[in-house]
Each structure stands twice: as structure tokens, then as C-alpha cells.
């Protein structure tokens, strides 16, 4: 089984366990947050880093 860990404010939390690597994007695509999937060489698991949200510029209409 492939373990996936997410960076949650400096601590790693197991967010999902999947049976194959193709299931990871499917599981994370339903989440509103953005992630960076980082496979580790010679390891049966990956690290998923939570990415910051894009900041939208507030535009005032004059």
C-alpha cells in the first residue's frame, strides 16, 4: 500500500492511503487546497506538500 503524507503547518499527517500511485491525483483533486506530490527514490511512499493559495488582487472600480 502506498502511504501519502501531507505537510500541515510543519507536521506530517497521514491524509490518505491508496493502493496505487494513480489514485493519488484522484483523491487530492477533490480537495480545495493545492498540493505538490514528491516521490522519494527507493521508497514506497510519497510526500504531499500543501501549497499556498494564490492571493487574488482586489481591484476597485473607479
Backbone as CSV, one residue per row, in Angstrom:
resi,resn,N_x,N_y,N_z,CA_x,CA_y,CA_z,C_x,C_y,C_z
1,UNK,0.851,-1.182,0.000,0.000,0.000,0.000,0.890,1.237,0.000
2,UNK,0.498,2.239,-0.755,1.263,3.475,-0.858,0.766,4.472,0.174
3,UNK,1.665,4.972,1.003,1.296,5.953,2.019,1.518,7.354,1.473
4,UNK,0.631,8.255,1.811,0.740,9.647,1.387,0.698,10.516,2.632
5,UNK,1.631,11.438,2.723,1.689,12.330,3.867,1.514,13.767,3.396
6,UNK,0.887,14.587,4.201,0.676,15.989,3.847,1.345,16.885,4.878
7,UNK,1.901,17.973,4.400,2.534,18.946,5.273,1.444,19.841,5.851
8,UNK,1.219,19.748,7.135,0.180,20.540,7.799,0.840,21.434,8.846
9,UNK,1.329,22.564,8.425,1.926,23.500,9.365,3.167,22.965,10.065
10,UNK,4.013,22.266,9.334,5.260,21.790,9.899,5.227,20.360,10.406
11,UNK,4.041,19.771,10.514,3.951,18.379,10.931,3.342,17.562,9.808
12,UNK,3.775,16.331,9.685,3.257,15.467,8.632,2.091,14.650,9.172
13,UNK,1.009,14.659,8.432,-0.206,13.955,8.822,-0.598,13.003,7.708
14,UNK,-0.888,11.777,8.054,-1.313,10.803,7.057,-2.724,11.169,6.610
15,UNK,-2.874,11.592,5.348,-4.182,12.046,4.890,-4.927,10.998,4.090
16,UNK,-4.229,10.076,3.467,-4.911,9.075,2.649,-3.973,7.902,2.399
17,UNK,-4.510,6.723,2.314,-3.745,5.550,1.914,-4.365,5.022,0.632
18,UNK,-3.540,4.783,-0.359,-4.045,4.355,-1.654,-3.312,3.095,-2.094
19,UNK,-3.902,2.379,-3.039,-3.300,1.133,-3.486,-2.356,1.326,-4.659
20,UNK,-2.486,2.416,-5.398,-1.560,2.678,-6.496,-1.378,4.181,-6.672
21,UNK,-0.284,4.558,-7.338,0.078,5.971,-7.467,-0.939,6.766,-8.279
22,UNK,-1.671,6.129,-9.178,-2.642,6.860,-9.990,-3.853,7.296,-9.177
23,UNK,-4.072,6.688,-8.022,-5.206,7.064,-7.178,-4.940,8.357,-6.409
24,UNK,-3.659,8.747,-6.277,-3.329,9.956,-5.512,-3.945,11.204,-6.132
25,UNK,-3.728,11.487,-7.428,-4.344,12.689,-8.002,-5.866,12.669,-7.909
26,UNK,-6.467,11.489,-8.017,-7.922,11.400,-7.903,-8.384,11.797,-6.509
27,UNK,-7.678,11.339,-5.494,-8.050,11.672,-4.114,-7.828,13.154,-3.822
28,UNK,-6.694,13.703,-4.294,-6.371,15.095,-3.986,-7.164,16.078,-4.831
29,UNK,-7.664,15.641,-5.988,-8.397,16.561,-6.856,-9.711,16.994,-6.230
30,UNK,-10.246,16.211,-5.299,-11.492,16.592,-4.637,-11.243,17.568,-3.490
31,UNK,-9.977,17.822,-3.159,-9.631,18.749,-2.091,-9.471,20.143,-2.677
32,UNK,-9.924,21.154,-1.945,-9.859,22.530,-2.453,-8.462,23.124,-2.341
33,UNK,-7.568,22.489,-1.595,-6.213,23.002,-1.448,-5.330,22.492,-2.579
34,UNK,-4.198,23.178,-2.792,-3.260,22.800,-3.844,-2.119,22.010,-3.214
35,UNK,-1.643,20.973,-3.922,-0.612,20.101,-3.382,0.515,19.888,-4.384
36,UNK,1.701,19.622,-3.865,2.851,19.222,-4.667,3.203,17.794,-4.259
37,UNK,3.119,16.868,-5.210,3.416,15.468,-4.929,4.897,15.213,-5.185
38,UNK,5.616,14.724,-4.170,7.051,14.493,-4.263,7.368,13.025,-4.010
39,UNK,7.643,12.250,-5.080,8.044,10.860,-4.863,9.453,10.789,-4.286
40,UNK,9.697,9.801,-3.462,11.019,9.612,-2.875,11.684,8.402,-3.516
41,UNK,12.960,8.534,-3.900,13.643,7.409,-4.550,13.766,6.211,-3.610
42,UNK,13.476,5.048,-4.149,13.618,3.776,-3.428,12.706,3.671,-2.211
43,UNK,11.636,4.456,-2.185,10.680,4.378,-1.078,9.291,4.105,-1.640
44,UNK,8.458,3.335,-0.943,7.119,3.022,-1.436,6.083,4.073,-1.068
45,UNK,6.511,5.298,-0.751,5.554,6.341,-0.414,6.027,7.676,-0.944
46,UNK,5.146,8.642,-0.943,5.450,9.982,-1.433,5.100,10.994,-0.352
47,UNK,5.648,12.187,-0.483,5.287,13.296,0.401,4.457,14.276,-0.408
48,UNK,3.360,14.723,0.171,2.496,15.692,-0.493,2.562,16.985,0.311
49,UNK,3.103,18.032,-0.319,3.218,19.321,0.346,2.012,20.181,0.015
50,UNK,1.441,20.805,1.033,0.335,21.729,0.804,0.907,23.047,0.300
51,UNK,0.422,23.528,-0.833,0.911,24.771,-1.418,0.044,25.935,-0.963
52,UNK,0.615,27.138,-0.891,-0.182,28.308,-0.506,-1.198,28.648,-1.583
53,UNK,-2.325,29.195,-1.133,-3.349,29.623,-2.081,-2.868,30.864,-2.820
54,UNK,-3.307,31.012,-4.061,-2.990,32.225,-4.800,-3.782,33.381,-4.201
55,UNK,-3.115,34.501,-4.038,-3.776,35.681,-3.486,-4.363,36.486,-4.633
56,UNK,-5.655,36.697,-4.559,-6.318,37.470,-5.608,-6.205,38.957,-5.280
57,UNK,-5.899,39.729,-6.291,-5.808,41.171,-6.100,-7.202,41.775,-6.073
58,UNK,-7.428,42.636,-5.114,-8.701,43.346,-5.061,-8.596,44.572,-5.951
59,UNK,-9.448,44.659,-6.938,-9.427,45.785,-7.873,-10.649,46.651,-7.606
60,UNK,-10.403,47.905,-7.318,-11.510,48.828,-7.061,-11.927,49.491,-8.360
61,UNK,-13.202,49.532,-8.578,-13.737,50.211,-9.763,-13.877,51.692,-9.442
62,UNK,-13.300,52.539,-10.280,-13.390,53.991,-10.071,-14.470,54.581,-10.942
